[in-house]
Amino acid sequence: MLESSSISRANSAASLTKTPHLSAADQALIDAAWSQHAKAVPAAASDPFAALTVDDWRTVAQVLDVPRQVVTALRERQVSR
């Protein structure tokens, strides 16, 4: 005898294998939504530290009162969360 959870799993699996056919209007709505979403994605951010010189990094270390190795690790992205 099948349990109700087995029947439920079988029905769920069967529904996942069916490919629904979209109307042209539905497909147009999906395409428009994807287009709008693509426009909302932010562009890649520039590296705010790229223009800093060695002297700038030295100043950063002094202002933060940390060893220069710490800011070097930050610059080289060796520090993670």
Buried (B, 14 or more C-beta within 10 A) or exposed (E): EEEEEEEEEEEEEEEEEEEEEEEEEEEEEEEEEEEEEEEEEEEEEEEEEEEBEEEEBEEBBEEEEEEEEBBBEBBEEEEEE
